[in-house]
């Protein structure tokens, strides 16, 4: 997880420069009612996307593109979604974690980077692991 966009931008650049497919999403104006529409637009999900967590998981699994080293999903201002509907935000992250493990079986990478304007944002275990702050902001004092 990231608080500082500058640190996130450095990692974004590294992934882009190293043949990862990157989708950078700003959730600042997303709401509980439009987030699936926004996800569909940004990730180019098909018209039949059901706009729910099960459909998200299904379509995410279909995004594998072997011409890249992996897929990076960046959610900026993710705290906006957490504040509006925490179960949905946790469901999205759990689905990404599950899909990431499924892809690893075949040697493919799916990585999710979360940026939060709330330096105290935390999550329970999602898919067996709790999302952690990046190394530069791991200490609470480095996010202030």
N, C-alpha and C positions, 0 to 999 in steps of 0.2 A: 504494500500500500504506500501511497505517497501523499504528502501534504503540499510540498513545494513543487509547483509545476516545472520549474527549471530543472530539477533533478529528474523528473519524469521525462522531460523533453530530451535530456541527454540519453536516457535509455531508449526512448523512441527512436532517436537517430541511430543508435547502435543496431537495434533490430532491423531498421529499414536498410541500413548499409550492409547488413549481413544476410540478405535474402529471406527475410521473414515477411509474410503478408501481414500488414498492420491495418486495423480498423480503429480509428480514434473517434470516440463518441463523447460529446459534451452533454451531460444529463441535466444541466442547469435549468432548462425549461421543461423538463420531462415531468409528467404527473403520473399518478397511478392509472389514470384513464387513458393516457396516450403513449405510455412507454413501449408497449408492444408494437404500436404503429411506427414509432421512431426506430426501434430495433429492426423491424422489417425493412424500413427504408435504407438504413445505413448498411446493414449486412446483406442486402439484396435477397431477402427471403422470398420464396415463391408466393404467388397470389393466394394459394390455398393455406398459407400459414394461419393457424388457428388462434393466434394471439393469446396464448396461455403458456404456462411453464412446460407442460408436456410437449407442446408444439415447438417451443423454443429448443428443448433438448433434441428433438427429432431433427429439426433444421440445422442446428449447430453441428450435429454429427455428420451432416452431408456437406459441410464446408471444406473438408479436407482437399487441399490442392497440392499434389506432390511435386509441382514445379518449384515450390518454396520449401525452406527448411522447417517452416512451422507457421502457425497462425497466432497473432498477438491481438487480443481484444483490450482496448484501453477505454475505461469508463472514467471520465473527468466529472468532478462534482457529484460523485456517486452518493454522497451523504444526503443529497436532495431526495433520492429515491428511498433511502433508508428512513428518512424522517417521515415520508408520506406513507410508506407501507413496508415495514421491515420484513415481513414474511416473503414478499415478492423479491426484495433485494437479496435475501438469503437464498431463496429458491434459484435465482439466476446464478449466483456464485456456486451453489451446490451442483447445479447442472453443468457448469463449466468444469468444475473439479472432476465430476464423474466422466465427462466426455474426454477430458485431458488424460485420465487413466486409460480409457478405452483406446485412445489413439496411441499411447505409449506402447501398447502391446505390439503394434506394427512399426514402432520406431518413429512415430510422428509426434510433433510438439504442438500443444495448445496452451497458451499462457495468457492469464488475465492480469492486467495492471489496473489498480483502482486508485484514483486520486480523490481525496476528501478535503473539504475546507474545514472540517471538524477534526482538530488534532487529536481528539480523544476517541474517535470512532474505533470500535472493536466488534468482533464477531465471535460467536461460539464456533465450535468445530463444524465445518461444512465439508462434507465428503471426507471426513476423517482428520482434517487439519484446520487449524484456525488461520485465516489470512494474517500475515505478519507485515509490519512496516519494513520498508527497504533499509539496507544497511546504514545509509547516511542519516536516516531519521528514526532509527530504531529506538533511541533514547527519547523519552517524552520531551526533555528539554530542547531537543533538536527540532521539534515541530512547533516551537513557540517563537 
